[in-house]
């Protein structure tokens, strides 16, 4: 089982121990991933080589390390305090990163989800990155809640754009899944109707999902 928090030293040693299994080109490529010279999704290998390499459990551990640390670097540059949580579920492992910012409308701080990394799903070597993008919030809404959502939108849109750039995602086709509408009781006066459009990009063993959150507040 892979470990998202494995140290660089251990992964480098793992690669060196198995050096004879790879061509010089592939070995150098994997070493560059560990050094975070570029993202694992960038097209530095042929499609055939990438698909063949994706079957190797060493590649899987290195890919997980590469993805986690590039995302961590992006989050460290956003105007938010990062909070992380890790859960090891029966069918998958999950690493969730949340952001906390001081609300413009309140004296306290607000915590909200930014991105999740799921891996080892059903004991399969795959990695799923789910990016939360707070797109819009309309309807019957207070000035304070509007300011709060604007802050979420600014931070999550910056993260979304940085992900597209760092992982070269704009060159990868995506499938769009139309949202299902859900209604939640927020308080005695308002209902919130939410819809989450999903844009899914798939590579060998790696899936990026962008969840576009939209909310509409209505009177009861």
N, CA, C and O of each residue as an XYZ file, in Angstrom:
880
protein
N       0.846     -1.198      0.000
C       0.000      0.000      0.000
C       0.880      1.246      0.000
O       1.864      1.326      0.735
N       0.508      2.225     -0.843
C       1.284      3.451     -0.945
C       1.037      4.351      0.259
O       0.029      4.224      0.954
N       1.971      5.254      0.489
C       1.879      6.186      1.609
C       2.044      7.602      1.070
O       3.104      7.948      0.547
N       1.010      8.416      1.193
C       1.056      9.767      0.641
C       2.082     10.645      1.359
O       2.537     11.646      0.806
N       2.444     10.275      2.580
C       3.397     11.067      3.366
C       4.782     10.427      3.413
O       5.594     10.761      4.276
N       5.052      9.507      2.487
C       6.366      8.867      2.460
C       7.456      9.911      2.241
O       7.259     10.867      1.491
N       8.601      9.733      2.893
C       9.689     10.710      2.786
C      10.370     10.623      1.429
O      10.355      9.584      0.770
N      10.960     11.725      1.034
C      11.701     11.771     -0.221
C      12.863     10.789     -0.203
O      13.141     10.136     -1.209
N      13.533     10.682      0.917
C      14.694      9.792      1.029
C      14.307      8.342      0.784
O      15.023      7.621      0.089
N      13.196      7.911      1.339
C      12.773      6.523      1.168
C      12.360      6.242     -0.275
O      12.626      5.162     -0.803
N      11.713      7.207     -0.904
C      11.284      7.010     -2.288
C      12.483      7.001     -3.228
O      12.523      6.220     -4.178
N      13.458      7.863     -2.967
C      14.681      7.864     -3.776
C      15.393      6.525     -3.648
O      15.874      5.976     -4.640
N      15.461      6.006     -2.444
C      16.110      4.718     -2.218
C      15.357      3.588     -2.916
O      15.973      2.674     -3.465
N      14.020      3.652     -2.896
C      13.196      2.661     -3.581
C      13.495      2.656     -5.078
O      13.601      1.598     -5.697
N      13.627      3.842     -5.646
C      13.921      3.956     -7.070
C      15.315      3.415     -7.388
O      15.495      2.682     -8.360
N      16.284      3.777     -6.575
C      17.656      3.304     -6.801
C      17.760      1.781     -6.688
O      18.474      1.138     -7.457
N      17.049      1.226     -5.733
C      17.068     -0.224     -5.548
C      16.529     -0.954     -6.774
O      16.944     -2.076     -7.068
N      15.601     -0.313     -7.488
C      14.964     -0.936     -8.644
C      15.434     -0.331     -9.970
O      14.766     -0.469    -10.994
N      16.569      0.327     -9.940
C      17.081      1.029    -11.127
C      17.209      0.111    -12.342
O      16.932      0.531    -13.465
N      17.621     -1.125    -12.128
C      17.847     -2.060    -13.245
C      16.562     -2.389    -14.003
O      16.622     -2.889    -15.126
N      15.400     -2.116    -13.404
C      14.122     -2.433    -14.049
C      13.732     -1.407    -15.107
O      12.824     -1.647    -15.902
N      14.413     -0.266    -15.119
C      14.009      0.828    -16.004
C      15.108      1.193    -16.990
O      16.294      1.014    -16.713
N      14.702      1.704    -18.135
C      15.673      2.283    -19.064
C      16.191      3.580    -18.461
O      15.597      4.106    -17.520
N      17.282      4.096    -18.988
C      17.845      5.344    -18.469
C      16.834      6.474    -18.604
O      16.705      7.301    -17.701
N      16.111      6.517    -19.729
C      15.124      7.576    -19.945
C      14.028      7.541    -18.893
O      13.661      8.575    -18.336
N      13.506      6.349    -18.622
C      12.429      6.218    -17.637
C      12.952      6.477    -16.227
O      12.273      7.122    -15.428
N      14.153      5.981    -15.908
C      14.741      6.224    -14.588
C      14.912      7.725    -14.346
O      14.558      8.223    -13.278
N      15.453      8.449    -15.334
C      15.635      9.896    -15.200
C      14.292     10.604    -15.051
O      14.163     11.566    -14.294
N      13.303     10.117    -15.778
C      11.952     10.681    -15.689
C      11.393     10.531    -14.274
O      10.874     11.491    -13.705
N      11.499      9.335    -13.709
C      10.993      9.093    -12.359
C      11.750      9.912    -11.323
O      11.157     10.415    -10.369
N      13.049     10.044    -11.508
C      13.840     10.854    -10.585
C      13.418     12.316    -10.647
O      13.383     12.997     -9.622
N      13.097     12.803    -11.842
C      12.638     14.186    -12.006
C      11.293     14.404    -11.320
O      11.027     15.488    -10.802
N      10.449     13.379    -11.317
C       9.163     13.483    -10.612
C       9.386     13.635     -9.113
O       8.705     14.424     -8.458
N      10.328     12.887     -8.576
C      10.643     12.986     -7.146
C      11.192     14.371     -6.808
O      10.896     14.915     -5.744
N      11.982     14.935     -7.704
C      12.564     16.260     -7.485
C      11.570     17.384     -7.782
O      11.898     18.561     -7.637
N      10.349     17.014     -8.199
C       9.283     17.974     -8.505
C       9.679     18.939     -9.625
O       9.276     20.103     -9.618
N      10.461     18.456    -10.578
C      10.854     19.291    -11.716
C       9.666     19.556    -12.629
O       9.623     20.574    -13.319
N       8.707     18.643    -12.633
C       7.470     18.822    -13.388
C       6.438     17.852    -12.820
O       6.775     16.968    -12.032
N       5.190     18.021    -13.221
C       4.111     17.180    -12.712
C       4.018     15.874    -13.483
O       4.388     15.805    -14.655
N       3.527     14.852    -12.823
C       3.418     13.526    -13.424
C       2.480     13.509    -14.626
O       2.576     12.619    -15.470
N       1.582     14.476    -14.713
C       0.622     14.525    -15.816
C       1.198     15.143    -17.088
O       0.575     15.055    -18.146
N       2.365     15.762    -17.006
C       2.939     16.400    -18.187
C       3.487     15.341    -19.147
O       3.982     14.295    -18.727
N       3.389     15.632    -20.414
C       3.626     14.640    -21.461
C       5.102     14.548    -21.836
O       5.509     15.030    -22.893
N       5.910     13.924    -20.963
C       7.330     13.749    -21.239
C       7.660     12.329    -21.701
O       8.790     12.045    -22.097
N       6.678     11.453    -21.649
C       6.854     10.093    -22.143
C       5.815      9.821    -23.220
O       4.786     10.494    -23.282
N       6.084      8.836    -24.066
C       5.090      8.442    -25.052
C       3.889      7.828    -24.333
O       3.999      7.381    -23.192
N       2.746      7.813    -25.013
C       1.539      7.245    -24.421
C       1.749      5.785    -24.049
O       1.284      5.334    -23.003
N       2.448      5.049    -24.902
C       2.707      3.634    -24.642
C       3.593      3.446    -23.412
O       3.317      2.597    -22.564
N       4.662      4.245    -23.322
C       5.557      4.157    -22.163
C       4.824      4.513    -20.879
O       5.028      3.878    -19.844
N       3.958      5.543    -20.949
C       3.224      5.969    -19.749
C       2.263      4.877    -19.290
O       2.171      4.595    -18.096
N       1.550      4.263    -20.225
C       0.600      3.221    -19.859
C       1.323      1.997    -19.288
O       0.839      1.362    -18.351
N       2.484      1.674    -19.863
C       3.263      0.547    -19.370
C       3.810      0.842    -17.972
O       3.801     -0.021    -17.094
N       4.284      2.068    -17.783
C       4.855      2.461    -16.502
C       3.793      2.527    -15.413
O       4.078      2.257    -14.246
N       2.571      2.885    -15.791
C       1.501      3.038    -14.809
C       1.138      1.720    -14.133
O       0.463      1.723    -13.104
N       1.575      0.599    -14.694
C       1.311     -0.712    -14.094
C       2.314     -1.042    -12.986
O       2.164     -2.044    -12.286
N       3.331     -0.198    -12.832
C       4.400     -0.466    -11.869
C       4.089      0.211    -10.534
O       3.775      1.401    -10.504
N       4.175     -0.531     -9.435
C       3.819      0.043     -8.130
C       4.819      1.100     -7.658
O       4.475      1.938     -6.825
N       6.044      1.076     -8.173
C       7.016      2.119     -7.835
C       6.575      3.446     -8.451
O       6.643      4.496     -7.811
N       6.129      3.381     -9.683
C       5.596      4.580    -10.352
C       4.424      5.142     -9.568
O       4.308      6.357     -9.409
N       3.557      4.271     -9.078
C       2.377      4.715     -8.337
C       2.774      5.507     -7.089
O       2.210      6.566     -6.818
N       3.742      4.992     -6.335
C       4.203      5.691     -5.134
C       4.846      7.025     -5.495
O       4.623      8.025     -4.812
N       5.635      7.048     -6.555
C       6.298      8.285     -6.981
C       5.266      9.286     -7.488
O       5.366     10.479     -7.198
N       4.273      8.813     -8.245
C       3.213      9.694     -8.749
C       2.437     10.327     -7.601
O       2.122     11.517     -7.639
N       2.130      9.529     -6.581
C       1.405     10.039     -5.413
C       2.228     11.103     -4.695
O       1.699     12.145     -4.307
N       3.514     10.842     -4.519
C       4.429     11.810     -3.893
C       4.461     13.103     -4.704
O       4.363     14.192     -4.139
N       4.598     12.987     -6.014
C       4.682     14.136     -6.902
C       3.419     14.991     -6.833
O       3.498     16.213     -6.710
N       2.265     14.352     -6.913
C       0.987     15.067     -6.891
C       0.785     15.775     -5.562
O       0.437     16.956     -5.531
N       1.000     15.065     -4.467
C       0.798     15.662     -3.146
C       1.678     16.895     -2.939
O       1.192     17.932     -2.489
N       2.967     16.790     -3.263
C       3.889     17.885     -2.966
C       3.700     19.079     -3.896
O       3.910     20.217     -3.477
N       3.314     18.850     -5.130
C       3.022     19.982     -6.017
C       1.777     20.723     -5.537
O       1.752     21.954     -5.525
N       0.746     19.980     -5.143
C      -0.463     20.612     -4.604
C      -0.144     21.353     -3.310
O      -0.646     22.454     -3.083
N       0.682     20.759     -2.469
C       1.067     21.392     -1.206
C       1.795     22.718     -1.461
O       1.566     23.698     -0.753
N       2.663     22.747     -2.462
C       3.365     23.983     -2.818
C       2.391     25.052     -3.289
O       2.533     26.222     -2.932
N       1.401     24.661     -4.089
C       0.396     25.612     -4.575
C      -0.390     26.195     -3.407
O      -0.592     27.407     -3.335
N      -0.833     25.334     -2.493
C      -1.638     25.789     -1.357
C      -0.853     26.725     -0.445
O      -1.426     27.644      0.140
N       0.442     26.499     -0.321
C       1.264     27.331      0.562
C       1.353     28.778      0.067
O       1.698     29.678      0.832
N       1.043     28.997     -1.208
C       1.137     30.342     -1.784
C      -0.215     31.053     -1.847
O      -0.295     32.198     -2.292
N      -1.266     30.384     -1.408
C      -2.587     31.009     -1.404
C      -2.787     31.802     -0.117
O      -2.121     31.563      0.890
N      -3.719     32.750     -0.174
C      -3.999     33.605      0.977
C      -4.949     32.890      1.928
O      -6.091     33.307      2.125
N      -4.458     31.814      2.509
C      -5.268     31.022      3.416
C      -4.349     30.203      4.311
O      -3.195     29.946      3.967
N      -4.869     29.798      5.458
C      -4.140     28.901      6.346
C      -4.591     27.483      6.023
O      -5.791     27.205      6.009
N      -3.655     26.590      5.768
C      -3.989     25.231      5.337
C      -4.213     24.311      6.536
O      -3.425     24.297      7.481
N      -5.299     23.548      6.479
C      -5.566     22.502      7.456
C      -5.696     21.180      6.707
O      -6.314     21.126      5.644
N      -5.125     20.130      7.250
C      -5.163     18.836      6.569
C      -5.737     17.764      7.493
O      -5.642     17.853      8.717
N      -6.330     16.758      6.873
C      -6.818     15.607      7.628
C      -6.575     14.360      6.797
O      -6.589     14.401      5.567
N      -6.351     13.246      7.490
C      -6.105     11.980      6.804
C      -7.013     10.916      7.391
O      -7.130     10.791      8.609
N      -7.658     10.146      6.513
C      -8.514      9.055      6.969
C      -8.192      7.805      6.156
O      -8.052      7.863      4.935
N      -8.077      6.680      6.850
C      -7.834      5.401      6.189
C      -9.122      4.591      6.280
O      -9.387      3.950      7.296
N      -9.930      4.623      5.202
C     -11.215      3.936      5.176
C     -11.037      2.484      4.718
O      -9.975      2.129      4.206
N     -12.065      1.638      4.896
C     -11.941      0.231      4.470
C     -11.655      0.068      2.975
O     -10.951     -0.861      2.579
N     -12.198      0.967      2.142
C     -12.043      0.797      0.689
C     -11.129      1.821      0.028
O     -10.849      1.709     -1.165
N     -10.659      2.815      0.776
C      -9.729      3.785      0.199
C      -9.100      4.625      1.301
O      -9.560      4.632      2.443
N      -8.023      5.342      0.927
C      -7.389      6.290      1.836
C      -7.673      7.699      1.320
O      -7.723      7.915      0.109
N      -7.858      8.643      2.215
C      -8.214      9.998      1.806
C      -7.361     11.031      2.528
O      -7.160     10.955      3.740
N      -6.866     11.989      1.766
C      -6.111     13.104      2.317
C      -6.834     14.374      1.896
O      -6.908     14.682      0.707
N      -7.361     15.108      2.856
C      -8.179     16.280      2.561
C      -7.481     17.543      3.040
O      -6.959     17.597      4.154
N      -7.480     18.562      2.179
C      -6.875     19.841      2.519
C      -7.956     20.915      2.533
O      -8.701     21.084      1.568
N      -8.022     21.630      3.640
C      -8.994     22.705      3.775
C      -8.256     24.026      3.982
O      -7.111     24.057      4.434
N      -8.939     25.102      3.642
C      -8.374     26.426      3.848
C      -9.143     27.177      4.910
O     -10.359     27.019      5.015
N      -8.470     27.988      5.696
C      -9.146     28.822      6.674
C      -8.759     30.266      6.419
O      -7.579     30.575      6.256
N      -9.744     31.155      6.383
C      -9.472     32.572      6.170
C     -10.318     33.376      7.144
O     -11.330     32.889      7.647
N      -9.906     34.591      7.403
C     -10.680     35.477      8.266
C     -11.764     36.144      7.445
O     -11.474     36.822      6.459
N     -13.005     35.958      7.846
C     -14.127     36.488      7.097
C     -14.128     38.011      7.125
O     -13.841     38.629      8.151
N     -14.459     38.607      5.972
C     -14.545     40.065      5.900
C     -15.731     40.600      6.686
O     -15.745     41.760      7.100
N     -16.729     39.741      6.888
C     -17.965     40.205      7.520
C     -18.042     39.841      9.002
O     -18.941     40.306      9.704
N     -17.115     39.019      9.485
C     -17.181     38.563     10.858
C     -15.801     38.637     11.507
O     -14.788     38.802     10.827
N     -15.781     38.513     12.819
C     -14.503     38.551     13.537
C     -13.860     37.166     13.589
O     -12.655     37.040     13.805
N     -14.674     36.129     13.390
C     -14.119     34.771     13.447
C     -13.609     34.330     12.073
O     -13.756     35.053     11.087
N     -13.010     33.138     12.018
C     -12.469     32.615     10.768
C     -13.370     31.513     10.223
O     -14.134     30.894     10.964
N     -13.269     31.279      8.928
C     -14.101     30.293      8.257
C     -13.231     29.201      7.641
O     -12.214     29.484      7.009
N     -13.645     27.954      7.834
C     -12.922     26.823      7.286
C     -13.744     26.215      6.154
O     -14.947     26.002      6.311
N     -13.118     25.937      5.023
C     -13.838     25.328      3.909
C     -12.921     24.405      3.127
O     -11.704     24.588      3.102
N     -13.526     23.407      2.487
C     -12.750     22.386      1.784
C     -12.219     22.927      0.457
O     -12.928     23.614     -0.278
N     -10.957     22.603      0.165
C     -10.322     23.028     -1.076
C     -10.038     21.864     -2.020
O     -10.334     21.947     -3.212
N      -9.471     20.790     -1.501
C      -9.054     19.701     -2.389
C      -8.906     18.406     -1.601
O      -8.556     18.414     -0.421
N      -9.180     17.292     -2.278
C      -9.026     15.970     -1.682
C      -8.181     15.095     -2.608
O      -8.245     15.221     -3.830
N      -7.399     14.221     -2.013
C      -6.650     13.221     -2.768
C      -7.063     11.855     -2.233
O      -6.818     11.545     -1.067
N      -7.685     11.043     -3.074
C      -8.107      9.696     -2.699
C      -7.219      8.698     -3.428
O      -6.905      8.881     -4.604
N      -6.818      7.651     -2.734
C      -5.942      6.670     -3.371
C      -6.121      5.295     -2.733
O      -6.773      5.153     -1.698
N      -5.522      4.273     -3.379
C      -5.673      2.879     -2.940
C      -7.142      2.475     -2.851
O      -7.527      1.716     -1.961
N      -7.963      2.984     -3.774
C      -9.387      2.669     -3.763
C      -9.615      1.209     -4.127
O      -9.180      0.748     -5.182
N     -10.301      0.485     -3.247
C     -10.563     -0.951     -3.453
C      -9.285     -1.717     -3.792
O      -9.285     -2.636     -4.611
N      -8.197     -1.311     -3.137
C      -6.885     -1.943     -3.326
C      -6.350     -1.825     -4.747
O      -5.457     -2.574     -5.144
N      -6.897     -0.887     -5.508
C      -6.408     -0.622     -6.862
C      -5.456      0.563     -6.824
O      -5.644      1.502     -6.049
N      -4.439      0.511     -7.662
C      -3.453      1.589     -7.681
C      -3.958      2.723     -8.579
O      -3.624      2.799     -9.761
N      -4.760      3.588     -7.991
C      -5.247      4.751     -8.714
C      -5.273      5.951     -7.780
O      -5.316      5.801     -6.559
N      -5.248      7.125     -8.357
C      -5.212      8.370     -7.584
C      -6.317      9.279     -8.110
O      -6.408      9.523     -9.313
N      -7.145      9.770     -7.217
C      -8.230     10.668     -7.598
C      -8.057     12.005     -6.879
O      -8.025     12.053     -5.649
N      -7.947     13.081     -7.644
C      -7.809     14.426     -7.079
C      -9.119     15.167     -7.312
O      -9.558     15.305     -8.454
N      -9.741     15.640     -6.249
C     -11.031     16.330     -6.356
C     -10.853     17.766     -5.887
O     -10.580     18.022     -4.714
N     -11.009     18.683     -6.808
C     -10.785     20.112     -6.585
C     -12.122     20.826     -6.404
O     -12.971     20.783     -7.295
N     -12.318     21.483     -5.256
C     -13.561     22.218     -5.001
C     -13.424     23.656     -5.489
O     -12.533     24.389     -5.058
N     -14.311     24.044     -6.386
C     -14.291     25.390     -6.969
C     -15.629     26.047     -6.658
O     -16.663     25.638     -7.186
N     -15.612     27.062     -5.805
C     -16.843     27.746     -5.393
C     -17.167     28.815     -6.430
O     -16.623     29.919     -6.403
N     -18.063     28.460     -7.340
C     -18.255     29.230     -8.563
C     -19.207     30.407     -8.400
O     -18.875     31.532     -8.775
N     -20.390     30.153     -7.843
C     -21.373     31.235     -7.754
C     -22.339     30.995     -6.603
O     -22.549     29.866     -6.158
N     -22.909     32.076     -6.145
C     -23.890     32.029     -5.060
C     -24.845     33.204     -5.259
O     -24.435     34.362     -5.172
N     -26.112     32.909     -5.525
C     -27.074     33.962     -5.871
C     -28.367     33.794     -5.094
O     -28.524     32.866     -4.301
N     -29.294     34.724     -5.343
C     -30.620     34.639     -4.744
C     -30.758     35.508     -3.511
O     -30.109     36.547     -3.388
N     -31.613     35.067     -2.598
C     -31.886     35.810     -1.373
C     -30.730     35.573     -0.409
O     -30.689     34.555      0.282
N     -29.809     36.497     -0.367
C     -28.588     36.281      0.405
C     -28.167     37.580      1.081
O     -28.280     38.657      0.495
N     -27.695     37.479      2.280
C     -27.272     38.668      3.026
C     -25.944     39.190      2.482
O     -25.205     38.475      1.805
N     -25.664     40.449      2.793
C     -24.400     41.052      2.373
C     -23.218     40.303      2.978
O     -22.190     40.115      2.328
N     -23.376     39.875      4.236
C     -22.296     39.160      4.916
C     -22.002     37.815      4.241
O     -20.843     37.450      4.041
N     -23.067     37.088      3.895
C     -22.870     35.794      3.249
C     -22.310     35.962      1.847
O     -21.536     35.128      1.379
N     -22.697     37.034      1.183
C     -22.158     37.318     -0.150
C     -20.654     37.574     -0.065
O     -19.898     37.061     -0.890
N     -20.211     38.353      0.911
C     -18.779     38.600      1.100
C     -18.034     37.314      1.410
O     -16.928     37.081      0.922
N     -18.667     36.481      2.236
C     -18.057     35.210      2.614
C     -17.837     34.329      1.383
O     -16.775     33.727      1.222
N     -18.846     34.261      0.523
C     -18.715     33.424     -0.672
C     -17.693     34.010     -1.647
O     -16.968     33.268     -2.309
N     -17.635     35.328     -1.733
C     -16.652     35.955     -2.620
C     -15.229     35.549     -2.234
O     -14.386     35.315     -3.100
N     -14.972     35.468     -0.933
C     -13.638     35.046     -0.484
C     -13.351     33.601     -0.880
O     -12.247     33.278     -1.318
N     -14.354     32.732     -0.724
C     -14.189     31.347     -1.156
C     -13.916     31.275     -2.658
O     -13.076     30.505     -3.124
N     -14.650     32.095     -3.391
C     -14.491     32.093     -4.850
C     -13.087     32.530     -5.258
O     -12.478     31.912     -6.132
N     -12.571     33.581     -4.640
C     -11.240     34.090     -4.991
C     -10.170     33.046     -4.708
O      -9.317     32.784     -5.556
N     -10.211     32.445     -3.511
C      -9.188     31.469     -3.132
C      -9.292     30.207     -3.980
O      -8.281     29.713     -4.481
N     -10.502     29.683     -4.146
C     -10.658     28.425     -4.890
C     -10.401     28.612     -6.386
O      -9.930     27.685     -7.046
N     -10.702     29.795     -6.934
C     -10.432     30.027     -8.360
C      -8.927     30.120     -8.610
O      -8.444     29.670     -9.649
N      -8.188     30.698     -7.669
C      -6.728     30.744     -7.800
C      -6.149     29.331     -7.766
O      -5.272     28.988     -8.559
N      -6.653     28.514     -6.833
C      -6.195     27.131     -6.745
C      -6.510     26.385     -8.030
O      -5.666     25.662     -8.559
N      -7.730     26.562     -8.532
C      -8.152     25.883     -9.754
C      -7.236     26.238    -10.920
O      -6.806     25.358    -11.666
N      -6.939     27.521    -11.076
C      -6.088     27.955    -12.181
C      -4.668     27.413    -12.037
O      -4.061     26.993    -13.022
N      -4.140     27.422    -10.819
C      -2.788     26.911    -10.580
C      -2.706     25.410    -10.864
O      -1.692     24.928    -11.369
N      -3.763     24.678    -10.543
C      -3.797     23.251    -10.839
C      -3.762     23.007    -12.342
O      -3.041     22.132    -12.824
N      -4.548     23.789    -13.076
C      -4.564     23.653    -14.535
C      -3.173     23.875    -15.115
O      -2.745     23.163    -16.023
N      -2.474     24.873    -14.578
C      -1.138     25.210    -15.091
C      -0.101     24.167    -14.671
O       0.644     23.655    -15.507
N      -0.055     23.856    -13.379
C       0.993     22.968    -12.856
C       0.905     21.564    -13.428
O       1.928     20.935    -13.698
N      -0.324     21.065    -13.615
C      -0.504     19.699    -14.099
C      -0.817     19.641    -15.598
O      -1.130     18.577    -16.132
N      -0.731     20.785    -16.267
C      -0.952     20.857    -17.718
C      -2.310     20.253    -18.085
O      -2.424     19.515    -19.064
N      -3.326     20.570    -17.301
C      -4.629     19.936    -17.474
C      -5.410     20.475    -18.667
O      -6.302     19.798    -19.178
N      -5.087     21.679    -19.111
C      -5.840     22.234    -20.239
C      -5.626     21.426    -21.515
O      -6.426     21.514    -22.447
N      -4.554     20.642    -21.562
C      -4.285     19.823    -22.751
C      -4.967     18.463    -22.683
O      -4.893     17.682    -23.631
N      -5.635     18.177    -21.556
C      -6.286     16.877    -21.366
C      -7.798     17.044    -21.507
O      -8.391     17.833    -20.771
N      -8.436     16.326    -22.428
C      -9.891     16.444    -22.596
C     -10.629     16.085    -21.311
O     -10.155     15.268    -20.521
N     -11.796     16.702    -21.107
C     -12.583     16.378    -19.919
C     -14.017     16.030    -20.304
O     -14.517     16.440    -21.352
N     -14.664     15.262    -19.427
C     -16.079     14.950    -19.559
C     -16.836     15.779    -18.531
O     -16.414     15.895    -17.380
N     -17.947     16.350    -18.950
C     -18.748     17.172    -18.050
C     -19.989     16.405    -17.625
O     -20.723     15.870    -18.457
N     -20.213     16.361    -16.317
C     -21.386     15.685    -15.784
C     -22.344     16.736    -15.230
O     -21.983     17.519    -14.352
N     -23.564     16.742    -15.751
C     -24.532     17.740    -15.333
C     -24.910     17.542    -13.875
O     -24.959     16.413    -13.386
N     -25.175     18.636    -13.188
C     -25.390     18.545    -11.734
C     -26.737     17.967    -11.349
O     -27.724     18.073    -12.076
N     -26.739     17.360    -10.189
C     -27.989     16.984     -9.549
C     -28.312     18.065     -8.518
O     -27.441     18.493     -7.760
N     -29.556     18.495     -8.499
C     -29.940     19.570     -7.595
C     -30.325     18.992     -6.231
O     -31.053     18.003     -6.142
N     -29.832     19.618     -5.193
C     -30.185     19.197     -3.839
C     -30.646     20.412     -3.044
O     -30.141     21.518     -3.234
N     -31.586     20.200     -2.172
C     -32.117     21.295     -1.356
C     -31.797     21.022      0.108
O     -32.081     19.944      0.629
N     -31.206     22.009      0.756
C     -30.836     21.873      2.164
C     -31.502     22.980      2.968
O     -31.590     24.122      2.516
N     -31.966     22.637      4.155
C     -32.513     23.654      5.044
C     -31.361     24.341      5.750
O     -30.601     23.701      6.477
N     -31.232     25.640      5.539
C     -30.138     26.368      6.162
C     -30.592     27.024      7.459
O     -29.882     26.974      8.463
N     -31.744     27.625      7.443
C     -32.308     28.192      8.661
C     -33.821     28.270      8.491
O     -34.363     27.714      7.535
N     -34.490     28.931      9.377
C     -35.946     28.952      9.352
C     -36.506     29.788      8.198
O     -37.677     29.643      7.847
N     -35.696     30.647      7.615
C     -36.190     31.549      6.582
C     -35.751     31.190      5.169
O     -36.416     31.560      4.201
N     -34.639     30.471      5.043
C     -34.068     30.236      3.724
C     -33.831     28.761      3.433
O     -33.531     27.966      4.324
N     -33.973     28.425      2.164
C     -33.509     27.137      1.642
C     -32.349     27.434      0.706
O     -32.316     28.487      0.070
N     -31.408     26.519      0.619
C     -30.356     26.662     -0.374
C     -30.428     25.485     -1.342
O     -30.407     24.324     -0.935
N     -30.512     25.808     -2.621
C     -30.518     24.801     -3.678
C     -29.123     24.793     -4.279
O     -28.657     25.821     -4.770
N     -28.454     23.656     -4.247
C     -27.082     23.586     -4.734
C     -26.997     22.671     -5.958
O     -27.758     21.714     -6.098
N     -26.068     22.987     -6.818
C     -25.786     22.107     -7.944
C     -24.272     22.072     -8.151
O     -23.610     23.109     -8.135
N     -23.742     20.884     -8.342
C     -22.301     20.688     -8.485
C     -22.002     20.048     -9.836
O     -22.151     18.838    -10.004
N     -21.581     20.863    -10.791
C     -21.153     20.343    -12.077
C     -19.769     19.722    -11.912
O     -18.910     20.292    -11.239
N     -19.549     18.561    -12.522
C     -18.255     17.886    -12.409
C     -17.564     17.825    -13.767
O     -18.137     17.362    -14.753
N     -16.322     18.302    -13.795
C     -15.482     18.178    -14.977
C     -14.411     17.144    -14.653
O     -13.638     17.328    -13.713
N     -14.358     16.065    -15.417
C     -13.481     14.932    -15.084
C     -12.457     14.719    -16.190
O     -12.803     14.551    -17.359
N     -11.188     14.729    -15.793
C     -10.075     14.436    -16.701
C      -9.417     13.130    -16.245
O      -9.115     12.964    -15.064
N      -9.198     12.215    -17.177
C      -8.687     10.893    -16.825
C      -7.414     10.567    -17.584
O      -7.347     10.703    -18.806
N      -6.396     10.130    -16.832
C      -5.153      9.611    -17.380
C      -4.969      8.203    -16.819
O      -5.729      7.787    -15.944
N      -3.969      7.460    -17.312
C      -3.726      6.138    -16.719
C      -3.488      6.232    -15.210
O      -2.511      6.836    -14.766
N      -4.382      5.636    -14.435
C      -4.292      5.550    -12.968
C      -4.529      6.878    -12.234
O      -4.480      6.913    -11.004
N      -4.782      7.965    -12.966
C      -4.945      9.282    -12.327
C      -6.212      9.941    -12.858
O      -6.434      9.981    -14.069
N      -7.041     10.457    -11.957
C      -8.261     11.156    -12.350
C      -8.332     12.499    -11.635
O      -8.196     12.565    -10.413
N      -8.544     13.564    -12.392
C      -8.784     14.888    -11.827
C     -10.261     15.209    -11.978
O     -10.809     15.136    -13.078
N     -10.903     15.566    -10.874
C     -12.300     15.985    -10.910
C     -12.413     17.392    -10.352
O     -11.975     17.658     -9.233
N     -12.997     18.293    -11.129
C     -13.234     19.665    -10.671
C     -14.719     19.785    -10.337
O     -15.568     19.674    -11.222
N     -15.030     20.009     -9.070
C     -16.419     20.165     -8.649
C     -16.743     21.661     -8.579
O     -16.188     22.390     -7.757
N     -17.639     22.099     -9.446
C     -18.012     23.511     -9.522
C     -19.260     23.716     -8.679
O     -20.360     23.331     -9.075
N     -19.078     24.327     -7.511
C     -20.189     24.499     -6.578
C     -20.970     25.773     -6.878
O     -20.403     26.862     -6.974
N     -22.282     25.614     -7.024
C     -23.153     26.760     -7.235
C     -24.335     26.657     -6.265
O     -24.919     25.590     -6.079
N     -24.669     27.798     -5.653
C     -25.776     27.789     -4.701
C     -26.777     28.888     -4.999
O     -26.399     29.983     -5.417
N     -28.041     28.603     -4.787
C     -29.097     29.614     -4.976
C     -29.978     29.611     -3.742
O     -30.589     28.595     -3.410
N     -30.045     30.738     -3.067
C     -30.805     30.870     -1.838
C     -32.219     31.350     -2.135
O     -32.415     32.330     -2.854
N     -33.196     30.653     -1.577
C     -34.601     31.012     -1.811
C     -35.327     31.156     -0.478
O     -34.933     30.550      0.518
N     -36.377     31.949     -0.462
C     -37.221     32.072      0.737
C     -38.094     30.849      0.865
O     -38.512     30.259     -0.132
N     -38.368     30.473      2.096
C     -39.279     29.347      2.327
C     -40.717     29.803      2.119
O     -41.644     29.006      2.265
